[in-house]
Amino acid sequence: MNRAVVLAPDPAAIDRIIAAALDEDLGVDRRDVTSQAIFDAMTTATADIVAREDGVVAGLPVARSVLAAIHPDEPAWSFEALVEDGATVRAGDRLATIGGGVRFLLMAERTMLNLLSRASGVATHTRRFVDVLAGTKTTILDTRKTMPGLRALDKYAVRAAGGENKRMGLYDVAMIKDNHKYAAGSVSAAYRAVRAAFPDVTIQVEADTPAEAIEAVEAGADFLLLDNMPPPVLREVVAAVGGRAELEATGNITLETARAVAETGVDFISAGALTHSSPILDIALDIRVP
């Protein structure tokens, strides 16, 4: 399987996310009219980024990059991470300490917290799946059901928490699904068409029945997505093609059902909920009063 295993997020993608977020919050002139009216340009402060609830942190390097993006020539600001991404934290824990002009800090606050809270929420949800699957051979994967514009951040958060990325988009891995099979006429025909057009691309095949799984492997597929199969059927597929292809179970798998699915012997479980339904982790910026 062509999985992304590098922990660090893609810098160019993160830069685009930050630029879009700052444009939304600060406008084209990059200004905070309230803070600029009330605080003198020379007033400085120190602030703490603090967890308001228990969870797993992801996105601290992104938060730092927000500060750098607002004013690349800001003369004096600091960012000290106090924990690493992927760390489990408790409510009240300080995650980072930052310093600089008060105007500058308040301009960065919401964008930093939005991105950090989003990533940490995904990481917290992912870690729950990782913990449920501990002791099995099964790894939790994400899907393409990410927040539009935030895919690089969402998928980084999954990696930070111990999960893995299935594919980044439609461009890097081929996934033969029902519409493709119907159009081509069969699983085998669809596989041959993709292999002929893109000889170097990893091909994955969705199988709805054990018979389709066997057909896909015999056609050459080495990774199967087993869609909405109950555990007894998954065991049947594992017995038939396990060892000849990597097997991923998917379809409405929850924290409550994931362990039973893993115990069938599949290699992976994918859950769109990691990125489409994770609540944020509540994180705040506390400016210290001199």
ABEGO torsion letter per residue (X at the ends): XBBBABABBBAAAAAAAAAAAAAAAAEAAGBBAAAAAABBAABBBBBBBBBABBEBBBGAAAAAAAAAAABAABABBBBBBABBBGBBBBBGBBABBBBEBAAAAAAAAAAAAAAAAAAAAAAAAAAAAAAAABGBABBBBBBABBBBGAAAAAAAAAAAAGBBBABABAAABBBBBAAAAAAAGBAAAAAAAAAAABAABBBBBBBABAAAAAAAAAAGBABBBBBGBBAAAAAAAAAAABGABBBBBBGGBBAAAAAAAAAAGBABBBBAAAAAABBBBBBBBBBBBX
